Amino acid sequence: TGEDGSARLDAAGHPVTRRVAQFPLSWSEEHFATSTDSYLTRDEALSDEERVGLAKL
């Protein structure tokens, strides 16, 4: 995304996309056995770019 939050466009004017990991669409026993803390991320562990993205949310 651009600095203003808009989508970046390629030479043909189409939005630039990238592959990202997806959240699992189904849960297993392993997910429920894992503590909540394992799904949390401390602010200190985030990069500057990730903090900016979080602030936009």
C-alpha positions, 0 to 999 in steps of 0.5 A: 500500500502507499503511504496514504493507505491506497493500493499500489498499482502496476504499470497497467493500473491494476492493484499489486497483490502479494501472497500471504499466509492465511488463517486456518479455516478449520480448528483442530484439538491442537488449537484449543490445547494451545494457551491464549498467550501463544496467539498474542504478540508484544508491541516490542516484537512488532516492526515499525511497519507492523505497528503502522499497520496495526494503528490503521486497524 
